[in-house]
Amino acid sequence: MANHKSALKRIRANETKRLRNRYQHKSTRTVVRKLRALTDKVAATELFKTAASMLDKLARKNVIHKNKAANLKSGLAKHISSLA
């Protein structure tokens, strides 16, 4: 157990941040999954803007690596371009 007041505060702050990161990461994965399931190009293009923004935000906050975000965005863009 922590011995200092600041260490106790750090434990609380870390737990709050962990839960927020987990929620944002999970919701981003859900959007990516929905996007991959779409077959309509117009709807997919609109959802791609949201997904790309969410991925960039996760990468900026170091929840995921920036290269992972780039790879996911690239794969999603490829999927959208293959739609008729």
Backbone as JSON, one array per atom type, in Angstrom:
{
  "sequence": "MANHKSALKRIRANETKRLRNRYQHKSTRTVVRKLRALTDKVAATELFKTAASMLDKLARKNVIHKNKAANLKSGLAKHISSLA",
  "N": [[0.84, -1.19, 0.0], [0.38, 2.28, -0.63], [2.41, 4.88, 0.79], [2.45, 7.63, 0.79], [0.65, 10.7, 0.42], [0.53, 11.78, -2.13], [1.09, 9.55, -3.66], [-1.15, 7.99, -3.24], [-3.05, 9.6, -4.49], [-2.08, 9.45, -7.09], [-2.56, 6.75, -7.65], [-5.37, 6.74, -7.69], [-5.83, 8.51, -9.84], [-4.59, 7.13, -11.95], [-6.22, 4.89, -12.18], [-8.64, 6.05, -12.98], [-7.86, 7.11, -15.47], [-7.15, 4.75, -16.75], [-9.62, 3.44, -17.0], [-10.96, 5.27, -18.66], [-9.34, 5.19, -20.98], [-9.73, 2.52, -21.68], [-12.47, 2.46, -22.26], [-12.61, 4.25, -24.47], [-10.94, 2.94, -26.29], [-12.3, 0.54, -26.67], [-14.74, 1.44, -27.76], [-13.82, 2.54, -30.13], [-12.85, 0.26, -31.43], [-15.29, -1.0, -31.87], [-16.53, 0.74, -33.7], [-14.77, 0.45, -35.85], [-15.19, -2.23, -36.46], [-17.9, -2.12, -37.23], [-17.62, -0.56, -39.51], [-16.12, -2.22, -41.2], [-18.06, -4.12, -41.72], [-19.89, -2.84, -43.3], [-21.48, -2.4, -46.52], [-22.25, -0.42, -48.17], [-20.96, 2.22, -49.97], [-21.15, 5.02, -49.61], [-22.14, 5.36, -46.98], [-20.08, 4.08, -45.65], [-17.94, 5.76, -46.2], [-18.65, 8.04, -44.77], [-18.66, 7.03, -42.14], [-16.01, 6.37, -41.97], [-14.66, 8.77, -41.6], [-15.26, 9.36, -38.94], [-14.15, 7.09, -37.66], [-11.43, 7.32, -38.35], [-10.78, 9.68, -37.08], [-11.18, 8.93, -34.4], [-9.22, 6.93, -34.15], [-6.89, 8.42, -34.59], [-6.98, 10.05, -32.35], [-6.66, 8.19, -30.27], [-4.06, 7.35, -30.84], [-2.69, 9.73, -30.48], [-2.97, 10.09, -27.76], [-1.45, 8.05, -26.83], [-2.66, 5.56, -26.39], [-2.89, 3.6, -28.28], [-0.33, 2.55, -30.58], [1.14, 4.85, -32.91], [1.72, 3.85, -35.44], [0.11, 1.6, -35.56], [-2.41, 2.79, -35.62], [-2.19, 4.07, -38.08], [-1.92, 1.85, -39.78], [-4.41, 0.59, -39.41], [-6.15, 2.59, -40.37], [-5.32, 2.68, -43.02], [-5.99, 0.1, -43.92], [-8.77, 0.23, -43.62], [-9.38, 2.26, -45.44], [-8.63, 1.01, -47.78], [-10.53, -1.02, -47.82], [-12.87, 0.49, -48.17], [-12.41, 1.6, -50.69], [-12.61, -0.67, -52.23], [-15.26, -1.21, -52.28], [-18.28, -1.3, -54.19]],
  "CA": [[0.0, 0.0, 0.0], [1.15, 3.52, -0.76], [2.69, 5.55, 2.06], [2.39, 9.08, 0.65], [-0.6, 11.26, -0.06], [0.64, 11.94, -3.58], [1.04, 8.21, -4.26], [-2.57, 7.61, -3.2], [-3.7, 10.37, -5.55], [-1.62, 8.89, -8.37], [-3.28, 5.49, -7.83], [-6.74, 7.1, -8.1], [-5.78, 9.12, -11.18], [-4.26, 6.09, -12.91], [-7.41, 4.04, -12.37], [-9.58, 6.84, -13.78], [-7.34, 7.17, -16.84], [-7.22, 3.4, -17.31], [-11.0, 3.18, -17.4], [-11.28, 6.12, -19.81], [-8.64, 4.63, -22.14], [-10.38, 1.26, -22.02], [-13.76, 2.79, -22.88], [-12.37, 4.84, -25.79], [-10.37, 1.92, -27.15], [-13.35, -0.42, -26.99], [-15.71, 2.07, -28.65], [-13.16, 2.68, -31.42], [-12.85, -1.06, -32.06], [-16.66, -1.26, -32.31], [-16.74, 1.53, -34.91], [-13.98, -0.18, -36.91], [-15.9, -3.47, -36.79], [-19.09, -1.73, -37.99], [-17.17, -0.07, -40.81], [-15.74, -3.37, -42.01], [-19.26, -4.86, -42.08], [-20.71, -2.07, -44.24], [-21.33, -2.67, -47.94], [-22.6, 0.81, -48.87], [-19.76, 3.06, -50.03], [-21.42, 6.36, -49.07], [-22.2, 5.23, -45.52], [-18.74, 3.7, -45.19], [-17.09, 6.95, -46.27], [-19.03, 8.9, -43.65], [-18.21, 6.4, -40.9], [-14.55, 6.37, -41.98], [-14.2, 10.03, -41.0], [-15.36, 9.19, -37.48], [-13.19, 6.07, -37.24], [-10.08, 7.87, -38.5], [-10.62, 10.66, -36.0], [-11.04, 8.19, -33.14], [-7.91, 6.26, -34.15], [-5.87, 9.45, -34.4], [-7.04, 10.5, -30.96], [-6.04, 7.14, -29.45], [-2.62, 7.38, -31.08], [-2.16, 10.96, -29.88], [-2.95, 9.91, -26.31], [-0.61, 6.87, -26.57], [-3.41, 4.37, -26.04], [-2.35, 2.67, -29.27], [0.84, 3.09, -31.26], [0.77, 5.65, -34.09], [1.79, 3.0, -36.64], [-1.09, 0.76, -35.55], [-3.5, 3.64, -36.08], [-1.98, 4.27, -39.51], [-2.22, 0.59, -40.46], [-5.86, 0.38, -39.37], [-6.76, 3.55, -41.29], [-4.97, 2.25, -44.37], [-6.81, -1.07, -44.23], [-10.16, 0.66, -43.77], [-9.46, 3.01, -46.7], [-8.57, 0.0, -48.83], [-11.83, -1.69, -47.81], [-13.85, 1.41, -48.74], [-12.16, 1.73, -52.13], [-13.0, -1.9, -52.91], [-16.73, -1.28, -52.36], [-18.8, -0.84, -55.5]],
  "C": [[0.89, 1.25, 0.0], [1.28, 4.21, 0.59], [2.51, 7.06, 2.0], [1.05, 9.51, 0.06], [-0.59, 11.36, -1.59], [0.56, 10.59, -4.3], [-0.39, 7.7, -4.29], [-3.34, 8.32, -4.31], [-3.34, 9.81, -6.92], [-2.35, 7.58, -8.67], [-4.7, 5.77, -8.31], [-6.76, 7.64, -9.53], [-5.5, 8.06, -12.25], [-5.46, 5.2, -13.2], [-8.45, 4.76, -13.23], [-9.14, 6.87, -15.24], [-7.42, 5.81, -17.51], [-8.62, 3.09, -17.81], [-11.41, 4.01, -18.62], [-10.62, 5.58, -21.07], [-9.32, 3.36, -22.62], [-11.69, 1.5, -22.75], [-13.55, 3.32, -24.3], [-11.82, 3.81, -26.76], [-11.44, 0.94, -27.6], [-14.36, 0.19, -27.96], [-15.11, 2.28, -30.04], [-13.15, 1.34, -32.16], [-14.24, -1.41, -32.59], [-16.95, -0.52, -33.61], [-15.99, 0.9, -36.09], [-14.67, -1.46, -37.38], [-17.15, -3.16, -37.63], [-18.72, -1.3, -39.4], [-16.8, -1.22, -41.73], [-16.96, -4.16, -42.49], [-20.12, -4.14, -43.12], [-20.43, -2.47, -45.68], [-21.68, -1.45, -48.78], [-21.43, 1.78, -48.81], [-19.98, 4.43, -49.4], [-21.43, 6.33, -47.54], [-20.82, 4.91, -44.95], [-17.81, 4.91, -45.18], [-17.38, 7.89, -45.11], [-18.5, 8.34, -42.33], [-16.68, 6.39, -40.81], [-13.99, 7.64, -41.35], [-14.19, 9.92, -39.48], [-14.29, 8.22, -36.98], [-11.77, 6.6, -37.29], [-9.8, 8.86, -37.39], [-10.39, 9.97, -34.67], [-9.67, 7.52, -33.05], [-6.78, 7.26, -33.94], [-5.82, 9.92, -32.95], [-6.39, 9.48, -30.02], [-4.52, 7.15, -29.62], [-1.99, 8.6, -30.42], [-2.04, 10.82, -28.37], [-2.14, 8.68, -25.88], [-1.39, 5.68, -26.02], [-3.03, 3.25, -27.0], [-1.16, 3.35, -29.95], [0.41, 3.82, -32.53], [0.81, 4.82, -35.36], [0.59, 2.06, -36.71], [-2.28, 1.55, -36.06], [-3.39, 3.83, -37.6], [-2.33, 3.0, -40.3], [-3.72, 0.32, -40.5], [-6.56, 1.32, -40.35], [-6.51, 3.15, -42.74], [-5.84, 1.07, -44.8], [-8.27, -0.7, -44.44], [-10.35, 1.42, -45.08], [-9.44, 2.04, -47.88], [-9.91, -0.72, -48.96], [-12.88, -0.81, -48.48], [-13.66, 1.54, -50.25], [-12.56, 0.48, -52.9], [-14.51, -2.05, -53.03], [-17.2, -0.71, -53.69], [-19.67, 0.37, -55.38]]
}
